Amino acid sequence: MTYVALDGYSILITILNIVAIIGIGALVVYLVRKYHKKA
């Protein structure tokens, strides 16, 4: 049970990290496009 819990936890953390990276990247792209449209 412990190993399964650790595996599930590490997988969850990995997924959250990937989502965070994609989210930040998308936000940066959005802000850059918005800024260039104004400029």
Secondary structure, DSSP 8 states (H G I E B T S, - for coil): -HHHHHHHHHHHHHHHHHHHHHHHHHHHHHHHHHHHHH-
